[in-house]
Amino acid sequence: MITVDLKKKLNTAMKHMLTHIVLNDAVTLEGYHAELVDAVLLIEFEIPESISTLRKIAFYEEETLLSECSVFVPVTGNILFKYRVEVE
């Protein structure tokens, strides 16, 4: 079992490592907000209007991939996206 304390430490480390987000393997975002709430890391960012469907989110530290997730989110206007990072 992973303790709550270890979950907080892992998500705190990821928060400090994160330098940018890449959407759909093409659009790089450097503007985002990351916040640790209890043992969950919340990452908020706006999806650019150039993306009509969000299919992939990748989180990077410089050139190193930290995490990625396949999603399917149709985009119809300005969207503030909130992503939850949970350690299980």
Gaussian input, Z-matrix of N, CA and C with variables (Angstrom, degrees):
# hf/3-21g

backbone

0 1
 N
 C     1     B1
 C     2     B2     1     A1
 N     3     B3     2     A2     1     D1
 C     4     B4     3     A3     2     D2
 C     5     B5     4     A4     3     D3
 N     6     B6     5     A5     4     D4
 C     7     B7     6     A6     5     D5
 C     8     B8     7     A7     6     D6
 N     9     B9     8     A8     7     D7
 C    10    B10     9     A9     8     D8
 C    11    B11    10    A10     9     D9
 N    12    B12    11    A11    10    D10
 C    13    B13    12    A12    11    D11
 C    14    B14    13    A13    12    D12
 N    15    B15    14    A14    13    D13
 C    16    B16    15    A15    14    D14
 C    17    B17    16    A16    15    D15
 N    18    B18    17    A17    16    D16
 C    19    B19    18    A18    17    D17
 C    20    B20    19    A19    18    D18
 N    21    B21    20    A20    19    D19
 C    22    B22    21    A21    20    D20
 C    23    B23    22    A22    21    D21
 N    24    B24    23    A23    22    D22
 C    25    B25    24    A24    23    D23
 C    26    B26    25    A25    24    D24
 N    27    B27    26    A26    25    D25
 C    28    B28    27    A27    26    D26
 C    29    B29    28    A28    27    D27
 N    30    B30    29    A29    28    D28
 C    31    B31    30    A30    29    D29
 C    32    B32    31    A31    30    D30
 N    33    B33    32    A32    31    D31
 C    34    B34    33    A33    32    D32
 C    35    B35    34    A34    33    D33
 N    36    B36    35    A35    34    D34
 C    37    B37    36    A36    35    D35
 C    38    B38    37    A37    36    D36
 N    39    B39    38    A38    37    D37
 C    40    B40    39    A39    38    D38
 C    41    B41    40    A40    39    D39
 N    42    B42    41    A41    40    D40
 C    43    B43    42    A42    41    D41
 C    44    B44    43    A43    42    D42
 N    45    B45    44    A44    43    D43
 C    46    B46    45    A45    44    D44
 C    47    B47    46    A46    45    D45
 N    48    B48    47    A47    46    D46
 C    49    B49    48    A48    47    D47
 C    50    B50    49    A49    48    D48
 N    51    B51    50    A50    49    D49
 C    52    B52    51    A51    50    D50
 C    53    B53    52    A52    51    D51
 N    54    B54    53    A53    52    D52
 C    55    B55    54    A54    53    D53
 C    56    B56    55    A55    54    D54
 N    57    B57    56    A56    55    D55
 C    58    B58    57    A57    56    D56
 C    59    B59    58    A58    57    D57
 N    60    B60    59    A59    58    D58
 C    61    B61    60    A60    59    D59
 C    62    B62    61    A61    60    D60
 N    63    B63    62    A62    61    D61
 C    64    B64    63    A63    62    D62
 C    65    B65    64    A64    63    D63
 N    66    B66    65    A65    64    D64
 C    67    B67    66    A66    65    D65
 C    68    B68    67    A67    66    D66
 N    69    B69    68    A68    67    D67
 C    70    B70    69    A69    68    D68
 C    71    B71    70    A70    69    D69
 N    72    B72    71    A71    70    D70
 C    73    B73    72    A72    71    D71
 C    74    B74    73    A73    72    D72
 N    75    B75    74    A74    73    D73
 C    76    B76    75    A75    74    D74
 C    77    B77    76    A76    75    D75
 N    78    B78    77    A77    76    D76
 C    79    B79    78    A78    77    D77
 C    80    B80    79    A79    78    D78
 N    81    B81    80    A80    79    D79
 C    82    B82    81    A81    80    D80
 C    83    B83    82    A82    81    D81
 N    84    B84    83    A83    82    D82
 C    85    B85    84    A84    83    D83
 C    86    B86    85    A85    84    D84
 N    87    B87    86    A86    85    D85
 C    88    B88    87    A87    86    D86
 C    89    B89    88    A88    87    D87
 N    90    B90    89    A89    88    D88
 C    91    B91    90    A90    89    D89
 C    92    B92    91    A91    90    D90
 N    93    B93    92    A92    91    D91
 C    94    B94    93    A93    92    D92
 C    95    B95    94    A94    93    D93
 N    96    B96    95    A95    94    D94
 C    97    B97    96    A96    95    D95
 C    98    B98    97    A97    96    D96
 N    99    B99    98    A98    97    D97
 C   100   B100    99    A99    98    D98
 C   101   B101   100   A100    99    D99
 N   102   B102   101   A101   100   D100
 C   103   B103   102   A102   101   D101
 C   104   B104   103   A103   102   D102
 N   105   B105   104   A104   103   D103
 C   106   B106   105   A105   104   D104
 C   107   B107   106   A106   105   D105
 N   108   B108   107   A107   106   D106
 C   109   B109   108   A108   107   D107
 C   110   B110   109   A109   108   D108
 N   111   B111   110   A110   109   D109
 C   112   B112   111   A111   110   D110
 C   113   B113   112   A112   111   D111
 N   114   B114   113   A113   112   D112
 C   115   B115   114   A114   113   D113
 C   116   B116   115   A115   114   D114
 N   117   B117   116   A116   115   D115
 C   118   B118   117   A117   116   D116
 C   119   B119   118   A118   117   D117
 N   120   B120   119   A119   118   D118
 C   121   B121   120   A120   119   D119
 C   122   B122   121   A121   120   D120
 N   123   B123   122   A122   121   D121
 C   124   B124   123   A123   122   D122
 C   125   B125   124   A124   123   D123
 N   126   B126   125   A125   124   D124
 C   127   B127   126   A126   125   D125
 C   128   B128   127   A127   126   D126
 N   129   B129   128   A128   127   D127
 C   130   B130   129   A129   128   D128
 C   131   B131   130   A130   129   D129
 N   132   B132   131   A131   130   D130
 C   133   B133   132   A132   131   D131
 C   134   B134   133   A133   132   D132
 N   135   B135   134   A134   133   D133
 C   136   B136   135   A135   134   D134
 C   137   B137   136   A136   135   D135
 N   138   B138   137   A137   136   D136
 C   139   B139   138   A138   137   D137
 C   140   B140   139   A139   138   D138
 N   141   B141   140   A140   139   D139
 C   142   B142   141   A141   140   D140
 C   143   B143   142   A142   141   D141
 N   144   B144   143   A143   142   D142
 C   145   B145   144   A144   143   D143
 C   146   B146   145   A145   144   D144
 N   147   B147   146   A146   145   D145
 C   148   B148   147   A147   146   D146
 C   149   B149   148   A148   147   D147
 N   150   B150   149   A149   148   D148
 C   151   B151   150   A150   149   D149
 C   152   B152   151   A151   150   D150
 N   153   B153   152   A152   151   D151
 C   154   B154   153   A153   152   D152
 C   155   B155   154   A154   153   D153
 N   156   B156   155   A155   154   D154
 C   157   B157   156   A156   155   D155
 C   158   B158   157   A157   156   D156
 N   159   B159   158   A158   157   D157
 C   160   B160   159   A159   158   D158
 C   161   B161   160   A160   159   D159
 N   162   B162   161   A161   160   D160
 C   163   B163   162   A162   161   D161
 C   164   B164   163   A163   162   D162
 N   165   B165   164   A164   163   D163
 C   166   B166   165   A165   164   D164
 C   167   B167   166   A166   165   D165
 N   168   B168   167   A167   166   D166
 C   169   B169   168   A168   167   D167
 C   170   B170   169   A169   168   D168
 N   171   B171   170   A170   169   D169
 C   172   B172   171   A171   170   D170
 C   173   B173   172   A172   171   D171
 N   174   B174   173   A173   172   D172
 C   175   B175   174   A174   173   D173
 C   176   B176   175   A175   174   D174
 N   177   B177   176   A176   175   D175
 C   178   B178   177   A177   176   D176
 C   179   B179   178   A178   177   D177
 N   180   B180   179   A179   178   D178
 C   181   B181   180   A180   179   D179
 C   182   B182   181   A181   180   D180
 N   183   B183   182   A182   181   D181
 C   184   B184   183   A183   182   D182
 C   185   B185   184   A184   183   D183
 N   186   B186   185   A185   184   D184
 C   187   B187   186   A186   185   D185
 C   188   B188   187   A187   186   D186
 N   189   B189   188   A188   187   D187
 C   190   B190   189   A189   188   D188
 C   191   B191   190   A190   189   D189
 N   192   B192   191   A191   190   D190
 C   193   B193   192   A192   191   D191
 C   194   B194   193   A193   192   D192
 N   195   B195   194   A194   193   D193
 C   196   B196   195   A195   194   D194
 C   197   B197   196   A196   195   D195
 N   198   B198   197   A197   196   D196
 C   199   B199   198   A198   197   D197
 C   200   B200   199   A199   198   D198
 N   201   B201   200   A200   199   D199
 C   202   B202   201   A201   200   D200
 C   203   B203   202   A202   201   D201
 N   204   B204   203   A203   202   D202
 C   205   B205   204   A204   203   D203
 C   206   B206   205   A205   204   D204
 N   207   B207   206   A206   205   D205
 C   208   B208   207   A207   206   D206
 C   209   B209   208   A208   207   D207
 N   210   B210   209   A209   208   D208
 C   211   B211   210   A210   209   D209
 C   212   B212   211   A211   210   D210
 N   213   B213   212   A212   211   D211
 C   214   B214   213   A213   212   D212
 C   215   B215   214   A214   213   D213
 N   216   B216   215   A215   214   D214
 C   217   B217   216   A216   215   D215
 C   218   B218   217   A217   216   D216
 N   219   B219   218   A218   217   D217
 C   220   B220   219   A219   218   D218
 C   221   B221   220   A220   219   D219
 N   222   B222   221   A221   220   D220
 C   223   B223   222   A222   221   D221
 C   224   B224   223   A223   222   D222
 N   225   B225   224   A224   223   D223
 C   226   B226   225   A225   224   D224
 C   227   B227   226   A226   225   D225
 N   228   B228   227   A227   226   D226
 C   229   B229   228   A228   227   D227
 C   230   B230   229   A229   228   D228
 N   231   B231   230   A230   229   D229
 C   232   B232   231   A231   230   D230
 C   233   B233   232   A232   231   D231
 N   234   B234   233   A233   232   D232
 C   235   B235   234   A234   233   D233
 C   236   B236   235   A235   234   D234
 N   237   B237   236   A236   235   D235
 C   238   B238   237   A237   236   D236
 C   239   B239   238   A238   237   D237
 N   240   B240   239   A239   238   D238
 C   241   B241   240   A240   239   D239
 C   242   B242   241   A241   240   D240
 N   243   B243   242   A242   241   D241
 C   244   B244   243   A243   242   D242
 C   245   B245   244   A244   243   D243
 N   246   B246   245   A245   244   D244
 C   247   B247   246   A246   245   D245
 C   248   B248   247   A247   246   D246
 N   249   B249   248   A248   247   D247
 C   250   B250   249   A249   248   D248
 C   251   B251   250   A250   249   D249
 N   252   B252   251   A251   250   D250
 C   253   B253   252   A252   251   D251
 C   254   B254   253   A253   252   D252
 N   255   B255   254   A254   253   D253
 C   256   B256   255   A255   254   D254
 C   257   B257   256   A256   255   D255
 N   258   B258   257   A257   256   D256
 C   259   B259   258   A258   257   D257
 C   260   B260   259   A259   258   D258
 N   261   B261   260   A260   259   D259
 C   262   B262   261   A261   260   D260
 C   263   B263   262   A262   261   D261

   B1=1.4540
   B2=1.5291
   B3=1.3037
   B4=1.4631
   B5=1.5210
   B6=1.3131
   B7=1.4630
   B8=1.5248
   B9=1.3178
   B10=1.4666
   B11=1.5230
   B12=1.3277
   B13=1.4635
   B14=1.5258
   B15=1.3248
   B16=1.4644
   B17=1.5265
   B18=1.3316
   B19=1.4673
   B20=1.5237
   B21=1.3384
   B22=1.4678
   B23=1.5213
   B24=1.3283
   B25=1.4699
   B26=1.5262
   B27=1.3209
   B28=1.4663
   B29=1.5284
   B30=1.3214
   B31=1.4658
   B32=1.5233
   B33=1.3270
   B34=1.4651
   B35=1.5248
   B36=1.3238
   B37=1.4655
   B38=1.5226
   B39=1.3392
   B40=1.4670
   B41=1.5222
   B42=1.3220
   B43=1.4663
   B44=1.5238
   B45=1.3301
   B46=1.4621
   B47=1.5299
   B48=1.3153
   B49=1.4634
   B50=1.5261
   B51=1.3181
   B52=1.4641
   B53=1.5285
   B54=1.3437
   B55=1.4686
   B56=1.5239
   B57=1.3314
   B58=1.4615
   B59=1.5261
   B60=1.3337
   B61=1.4607
   B62=1.5244
   B63=1.3270
   B64=1.4638
   B65=1.5263
   B66=1.3323
   B67=1.4620
   B68=1.5205
   B69=1.3165
   B70=1.4759
   B71=1.5260
   B72=1.3165
   B73=1.4731
   B74=1.5229
   B75=1.3409
   B76=1.4569
   B77=1.5244
   B78=1.3110
   B79=1.4655
   B80=1.5288
   B81=1.3341
   B82=1.4604
   B83=1.5194
   B84=1.3338
   B85=1.4646
   B86=1.5194
   B87=1.3124
   B88=1.4604
   B89=1.5151
   B90=1.3388
   B91=1.4532
   B92=1.5140
   B93=1.3098
   B94=1.4604
   B95=1.5224
   B96=1.3143
   B97=1.4659
   B98=1.5230
   B99=1.3279
   B100=1.4633
   B101=1.5197
   B102=1.3378
   B103=1.4605
   B104=1.5257
   B105=1.3212
   B106=1.4559
   B107=1.5231
   B108=1.3356
   B109=1.4633
   B110=1.5262
   B111=1.3286
   B112=1.4645
   B113=1.5264
   B114=1.3175
   B115=1.4643
   B116=1.5241
   B117=1.3292
   B118=1.4662
   B119=1.5259
   B120=1.3385
   B121=1.4591
   B122=1.5245
   B123=1.3277
   B124=1.4650
   B125=1.5227
   B126=1.3256
   B127=1.4641
   B128=1.5203
   B129=1.3286
   B130=1.4688
   B131=1.5224
   B132=1.3305
   B133=1.4594
   B134=1.5207
   B135=1.3285
   B136=1.4632
   B137=1.5182
   B138=1.3194
   B139=1.4583
   B140=1.5255
   B141=1.3368
   B142=1.4672
   B143=1.5248
   B144=1.3272
   B145=1.4674
   B146=1.5224
   B147=1.3324
   B148=1.4646
   B149=1.5319
   B150=1.3198
   B151=1.4680
   B152=1.5279
   B153=1.3341
   B154=1.4664
   B155=1.5303
   B156=1.3306
   B157=1.4621
   B158=1.5251
   B159=1.3176
   B160=1.4624
   B161=1.5223
   B162=1.3292
   B163=1.4598
   B164=1.5272
   B165=1.3367
   B166=1.4662
   B167=1.5189
   B168=1.3400
   B169=1.4569
   B170=1.5214
   B171=1.3313
   B172=1.4632
   B173=1.5252
   B174=1.3228
   B175=1.4573
   B176=1.5259
   B177=1.3350
   B178=1.4618
   B179=1.5200
   B180=1.3290
   B181=1.4552
   B182=1.5194
   B183=1.3258
   B184=1.4694
   B185=1.5322
   B186=1.3465
   B187=1.4679
   B188=1.5330
   B189=1.3185
   B190=1.4626
   B191=1.5268
   B192=1.3268
   B193=1.4610
   B194=1.5231
   B195=1.3369
   B196=1.4645
   B197=1.5191
   B198=1.3277
   B199=1.4619
   B200=1.5217
   B201=1.3302
   B202=1.4578
   B203=1.5141
   B204=1.3204
   B205=1.4548
   B206=1.5251
   B207=1.3234
   B208=1.4616
   B209=1.5214
   B210=1.3289
   B211=1.4634
   B212=1.5232
   B213=1.3098
   B214=1.4590
   B215=1.5195
   B216=1.3389
   B217=1.4613
   B218=1.5264
   B219=1.3400
   B220=1.4663
   B221=1.5338
   B222=1.3126
   B223=1.4666
   B224=1.5253
   B225=1.3237
   B226=1.4685
   B227=1.5207
   B228=1.3181
   B229=1.4640
   B230=1.5110
   B231=1.3240
   B232=1.4606
   B233=1.5248
   B234=1.3277
   B235=1.4603
   B236=1.5215
   B237=1.3288
   B238=1.4562
   B239=1.5207
   B240=1.3211
   B241=1.4614
   B242=1.5217
   B243=1.3215
   B244=1.4636
   B245=1.5247
   B246=1.3308
   B247=1.4597
   B248=1.5242
   B249=1.3287
   B250=1.4707
   B251=1.5265
   B252=1.3322
   B253=1.4571
   B254=1.5253
   B255=1.3253
   B256=1.4621
   B257=1.5227
   B258=1.3006
   B259=1.4589
   B260=1.5194
   B261=1.3154
   B262=1.4775
   B263=1.5058
   A1=109.47
   A2=115.77
   A3=121.64
   A4=107.65
   A5=116.60
   A6=120.50
   A7=110.90
   A8=116.07
   A9=121.75
   A10=109.99
   A11=117.14
   A12=120.99
   A13=111.13
   A14=117.38
   A15=120.62
   A16=110.85
   A17=117.75
   A18=121.03
   A19=110.61
   A20=116.62
   A21=120.82
   A22=110.81
   A23=116.76
   A24=120.57
   A25=111.46
   A26=117.57
   A27=120.78
   A28=111.34
   A29=117.11
   A30=119.86
   A31=111.87
   A32=118.17
   A33=120.75
   A34=109.96
   A35=116.83
   A36=120.74
   A37=110.70
   A38=117.39
   A39=119.78
   A40=110.93
   A41=117.09
   A42=120.94
   A43=110.63
   A44=117.17
   A45=121.22
   A46=112.52
   A47=117.31
   A48=121.30
   A49=112.28
   A50=117.60
   A51=123.10
   A52=111.86
   A53=116.18
   A54=120.55
   A55=112.33
   A56=117.69
   A57=120.06
   A58=110.57
   A59=113.58
   A60=122.56
   A61=107.52
   A62=116.97
   A63=121.51
   A64=107.88
   A65=115.68
   A66=121.95
   A67=109.71
   A68=116.78
   A69=123.35
   A70=112.99
   A71=117.89
   A72=123.56
   A73=113.18
   A74=118.68
   A75=119.50
   A76=115.19
   A77=118.66
   A78=121.80
   A79=109.14
   A80=116.04
   A81=121.51
   A82=110.24
   A83=115.30
   A84=121.78
   A85=108.98
   A86=116.31
   A87=119.82
   A88=110.18
   A89=116.18
   A90=121.34
   A91=110.55
   A92=116.57
   A93=122.49
   A94=107.47
   A95=115.91
   A96=121.01
   A97=107.71
   A98=116.88
   A99=121.76
   A100=109.09
   A101=115.25
   A102=120.98
   A103=109.27
   A104=116.03
   A105=121.04
   A106=109.04
   A107=116.47
   A108=122.52
   A109=106.66
   A110=115.35
   A111=121.46
   A112=107.92
   A113=118.83
   A114=120.84
   A115=111.64
   A116=117.21
   A117=122.41
   A118=109.52
   A119=116.19
   A120=121.66
   A121=108.03
   A122=117.07
   A123=122.26
   A124=108.39
   A125=116.44
   A126=121.81
   A127=107.43
   A128=116.42
   A129=122.21
   A130=109.56
   A131=115.65
   A132=120.77
   A133=109.08
   A134=115.62
   A135=121.07
   A136=109.16
   A137=115.77
   A138=120.87
   A139=107.46
   A140=118.27
   A141=120.64
   A142=112.10
   A143=115.60
   A144=120.99
   A145=112.81
   A146=118.09
   A147=120.99
   A148=112.10
   A149=117.62
   A150=121.69
   A151=108.85
   A152=116.27
   A153=119.77
   A154=111.81
   A155=116.33
   A156=121.54
   A157=108.50
   A158=116.14
   A159=120.89
   A160=108.25
   A161=116.15
   A162=121.00
   A163=113.68
   A164=116.69
   A165=118.88
   A166=109.86
   A167=115.78
   A168=122.64
   A169=106.79
   A170=116.86
   A171=121.26
   A172=108.74
   A173=115.60
   A174=122.43
   A175=108.62
   A176=116.13
   A177=121.34
   A178=112.91
   A179=114.18
   A180=123.04
   A181=104.43
   A182=116.30
   A183=121.73
   A184=108.75
   A185=118.30
   A186=121.62
   A187=112.63
   A188=117.23
   A189=121.33
   A190=110.96
   A191=115.79
   A192=121.22
   A193=109.47
   A194=116.47
   A195=121.74
   A196=111.68
   A197=115.69
   A198=120.67
   A199=108.42
   A200=116.42
   A201=120.42
   A202=109.34
   A203=114.64
   A204=120.15
   A205=109.42
   A206=116.69
   A207=121.46
   A208=108.11
   A209=115.54
   A210=121.86
   A211=108.39
   A212=117.11
   A213=121.59
   A214=107.08
   A215=115.02
   A216=120.96
   A217=108.78
   A218=119.02
   A219=120.30
   A220=109.14
   A221=116.30
   A222=121.33
   A223=108.44
   A224=116.03
   A225=120.96
   A226=109.62
   A227=115.88
   A228=120.18
   A229=110.80
   A230=115.72
   A231=120.61
   A232=110.18
   A233=115.81
   A234=120.56
   A235=109.56
   A236=115.51
   A237=121.78
   A238=105.76
   A239=116.04
   A240=122.19
   A241=109.28
   A242=117.06
   A243=121.86
   A244=108.12
   A245=115.32
   A246=121.72
   A247=109.02
   A248=116.43
   A249=121.79
   A250=109.55
   A251=116.11
   A252=121.40
   A253=106.84
   A254=115.61
   A255=120.63
   A256=109.40
   A257=116.46
   A258=121.81
   A259=107.05
   A260=116.03
   A261=120.19
   A262=110.20
   D1=136.87
   D2=176.13
   D3=-91.75
   D4=127.53
   D5=-178.23
   D6=-75.52
   D7=160.12
   D8=177.32
   D9=-60.86
   D10=-38.12
   D11=179.72
   D12=-61.79
   D13=-43.63
   D14=178.62
   D15=-66.52
   D16=-39.78
   D17=176.93
   D18=-58.35
   D19=-44.21
   D20=178.68
   D21=-62.13
   D22=-43.25
   D23=-179.29
   D24=-64.75
   D25=-41.46
   D26=179.00
   D27=-64.65
   D28=-44.70
   D29=179.72
   D30=-70.56
   D31=-33.06
   D32=174.61
   D33=-63.79
   D34=-42.50
   D35=177.90
   D36=-61.84
   D37=-44.38
   D38=179.38
   D39=-63.10
   D40=-40.33
   D41=179.11
   D42=-57.47
   D43=-42.41
   D44=-177.94
   D45=-77.98
   D46=-24.10
   D47=179.36
   D48=-80.48
   D49=-30.84
   D50=-173.31
   D51=-62.23
   D52=121.78
   D53=178.63
   D54=-110.76
   D55=-30.64
   D56=178.17
   D57=-163.26
   D58=166.49
   D59=-179.27
   D60=-122.13
   D61=140.28
   D62=176.32
   D63=-118.55
   D64=126.81
   D65=179.53
   D66=-104.01
   D67=133.95
   D68=176.60
   D69=53.62
   D70=32.17
   D71=179.97
   D72=60.16
   D73=14.39
   D74=-172.93
   D75=-137.23
   D76=-35.23
   D77=-172.26
   D78=-107.16
   D79=118.08
   D80=-179.68
   D81=-93.94
   D82=130.29
   D83=177.07
   D84=-114.20
   D85=128.41
   D86=172.69
   D87=-109.35
   D88=-10.52
   D89=177.75
   D90=-97.54
   D91=112.72
   D92=179.09
   D93=-158.28
   D94=166.95
   D95=176.77
   D96=-125.73
   D97=125.86
   D98=178.52
   D99=-118.13
   D100=134.32
   D101=-176.55
   D102=-143.18
   D103=136.30
   D104=176.89
   D105=-94.31
   D106=121.43
   D107=178.09
   D108=-122.01
   D109=112.71
   D110=-172.64
   D111=56.35
   D112=-120.33
   D113=-179.55
   D114=-105.78
   D115=17.93
   D116=-176.59
   D117=-115.48
   D118=132.68
   D119=174.79
   D120=-93.91
   D121=121.34
   D122=177.59
   D123=-104.12
   D124=127.94
   D125=179.33
   D126=-121.57
   D127=120.61
   D128=-179.99
   D129=-112.46
   D130=139.39
   D131=176.03
   D132=-156.32
   D133=157.10
   D134=176.15
   D135=-89.84
   D136=138.37
   D137=175.80
   D138=-87.18
   D139=121.74
   D140=-179.32
   D141=-61.60
   D142=150.92
   D143=-179.78
   D144=-64.43
   D145=-18.39
   D146=179.14
   D147=-70.15
   D148=-12.26
   D149=179.47
   D150=-100.72
   D151=120.28
   D152=178.65
   D153=-92.40
   D154=-28.03
   D155=175.15
   D156=-141.15
   D157=122.44
   D158=176.58
   D159=-83.91
   D160=121.20
   D161=-176.39
   D162=-116.92
   D163=-21.64
   D164=-177.10
   D165=-152.46
   D166=138.68
   D167=175.89
   D168=-123.65
   D169=128.34
   D170=178.22
   D171=-127.30
   D172=135.77
   D173=-178.70
   D174=-110.68
   D175=130.13
   D176=-173.96
   D177=-125.50
   D178=149.76
   D179=162.46
   D180=-111.20
   D181=106.40
   D182=-173.36
   D183=53.56
   D184=-114.05
   D185=-178.70
   D186=-98.26
   D187=-0.59
   D188=-175.63
   D189=-94.81
   D190=124.03
   D191=176.96
   D192=-72.11
   D193=123.87
   D194=177.59
   D195=-93.30
   D196=-41.40
   D197=-176.16
   D198=-164.02
   D199=151.65
   D200=174.10
   D201=-146.03
   D202=157.64
   D203=-176.09
   D204=-148.42
   D205=131.88
   D206=172.94
   D207=-86.47
   D208=134.09
   D209=-179.61
   D210=-139.46
   D211=171.05
   D212=170.07
   D213=-138.08
   D214=102.69
   D215=-177.98
   D216=-129.66
   D217=104.27
   D218=173.29
   D219=-64.98
   D220=136.47
   D221=-177.26
   D222=-111.38
   D223=121.20
   D224=-179.48
   D225=-129.57
   D226=62.28
   D227=-179.18
   D228=121.88
   D229=-164.06
   D230=-179.52
   D231=-72.67
   D232=123.95
   D233=179.83
   D234=-128.04
   D235=127.82
   D236=170.48
   D237=-96.49
   D238=113.38
   D239=-174.29
   D240=-97.73
   D241=135.18
   D242=177.51
   D243=-117.59
   D244=122.27
   D245=-178.99
   D246=-113.14
   D247=133.28
   D248=-179.46
   D249=-103.99
   D250=127.57
   D251=173.93
   D252=-105.87
   D253=114.45
   D254=-179.61
   D255=-120.83
   D256=132.64
   D257=174.81
   D258=-92.32
   D259=126.44
   D260=-179.28
   D261=-111.23

